[in-house]
């Protein structure tokens, strides 16, 4: 059996992208400003990470207006939710092995 590190998804595992997915997991959707503020990111930095996750099929991004104010809503896709859960599962498996040295 391969070590769980081989199941980590490089797209998900990056710190900011993991944070984005974790923020979105318990909610139907969140707006751009909320995610930006929670993760203490610049607009450009968050925008680039959202692009990567959207290109991977992990996010759905909807742009619209609330009154006259533009809003961007982000939600996890089924694939994104699965990728996050797989990532967490692999991390849990790795953590469970701590202190069980085979040396």
N, C-alpha and C positions, 0 to 999 in steps of 0.2 A: 504494500500500500504506500502510495506517495505521501510525502509530508504535506500537511494542509497549506503550507505556504504556496504550493503550486496552484491552489484554487483561488488565490487572491486575484482580484480583477484590477489591473493597473489603472483603469479609468475610475473605478470607485475608490480605490485605496488612497488616492491623493487626499491630503488633509482637508482642503476646502471642499472638494467634491463629496467626500464622505460626510462632512458637516451639512452640506445642502441636502443630501438624501436623508440624513437623520432628522433634520428639521421637518422635511416633508412627509416622512413616514406616518406620523399619527394624524395628519390632517388631509382634508380633501384637496386643498390648494393653499398657497400662500402668495402674497404679493412681493414683488421685487424689493421694495423698500424694507419690508420686514426682514427678509433674508439678509439683505445687505447690512442692516443695522445689527442683527443678531450675531453675525459672523465678523463684524467690524471690517468690512471690505469696501473698496472703492467701486463705483459703478462699473468701470471698465474691467476690473478684476473679476467681479461677479459675472458680468456679461460674458466674458471669455469662458469661464467655467460652465456656465449654463449652456453655451454653444457646444462644448465638448460632450456634456451629458445628453443634450438633445440629439446630437449627431449619432450617439451610441444607442439612441432609442429609449433612454431612461427617463426622459422628461417630456412633458407636453407644455408648450409655452403659448399662452393666449394673450394677445394685446387688444386693448379696447379702451373705453372711456367710462369714467364714473362722473356723470355730469359733464363738465368741460375738461376734467382732469384726466390725462392719459394714465392708464394702469396696465401693468403686466402681471399676469397670474401664472404661477408655475405649479404643476402637479406631477406626481410620479405616474409613470405608466406601469402596466403589469410587469413589463420587463425590468423596469427600474426597481420596483419593489422586490422582485425576485433576486436581482443582482445585489441589493442591499442585504437581504436576508442570507444569501449565500456567503457574502463577505463576512457578516457577523458570525455565521456558523463556523467558517474556517478560523476566524480569530478566537472563538470560544474553544475550539478544538486545540489550537496552539497553546492557549493559556492553561487548559486542563493538563497539558503535558509538562508544565513547569514543575521542577522539583522531582521529576521522575527520571533522573539521569540513568542512562544505560551504560555508563562508563564504569 
